Amino acid sequence: MTDLEKVRLKADEIKIAGHYGKVHQALKLFEECGELEEALRGYINGTDTKEHAIEEIADVEVVIDQFKYYFLNCEKQVNDVKRAKVDRQLLRMEAEK
């Protein structure tokens, strides 16, 4: 995806977020997370495809991106928290050795 395509995608996600609002999109996120769970369970047990799991990951990410907008473009804060959580898990893994 080009930088221009990324900008367009973000603008379109913001348009959707503005149209539906936080409550509706929170309910949509719950729905999409459930669908992702089902797709991943199916992929793991061999009854569903990787392609379906990828589609459901994309659905969840679209709505999560909308919440990053609702929370005033908190990408940096989210990335900082992700880094801390990954670092903590790596320490736990090291302790398991």
N, C-alpha and C positions, 0 to 999 in steps of 0.2 A: 504494500500500500504506500503510495507516495505521500509526501508531506501535505500536499493539497487535499488529497483524499482523506487524510486523517483530520484535517481542519473541517472539511465538509461533514464528515461523520460526527464529530463533536458538536458542530452547530445543529445538525439534525437531531442528535440525542437531546440537546438542550431544548429544541423546539417541542419535542415529544414530552419532555419533563414539564415544560411550562403549560402545555395543553392539558395534561391529565392531573398534575398536582401530586404532592407527596403521598397522600393517603392511598390514592388509586395505585400509584406506582409501587408503594410498599406491598400492597396486596399482590400486585403483579410479580414482584420479586419473590414473595413467598411461593407463589405458583411455579415460577421458573426454577427456583431451587429444588422444589419437589420433583419437577420433570428431570432436572439434572441428576438428582439422586437415583431416580428410576433408570435413566439411561446408563449411568455408571454401574449400577448393580447388574443391569443386563449385559453390559460389556464384560464385566468381570466374570459373570457365570456363563458367558458365551451365547446368550439369547438376544443380544443387541449388537449394533455395530459401532465401531470407532467413529464413523461419520456422524451417527446420531448423537453420540456423546459430545462431539465437537460442536454440533449445532446447538445443543443445550448449554454448553459452556458459553458460546457466543451470546445466547439469549440472556443468561445471567449477567455477563459482563456489560451488556448494553444497559441494563437497569441499574447495575452498580455504578456505572459511569454517570447515570442521571443523579444518583444520590451524592456523588462527588460534587456535582454542580449544585445540588440543593444545599450541601454543606459548605458552600462558598469556595469551590475549587480547592479542595483539601488534598490534592494529589501528593504534595510534599509531605504533609503530615501522615497520610496513609503509608507512603513509602518509608518514612522514618519508623513507624510502628512495625511495618513488615520486616524491616532490617533487624530491629530489636528482637522480634519473635523468631526469625530465622537464626540469629546468633544464639539465642537462648536454646533453641532446639539442637543446634550443633553442639553446644556444651553438654546437653543431656546425652546426646549420642556418644560423645567422647567418654562420658562417665560410665556408659554401659559397657565399655571395652574391658 
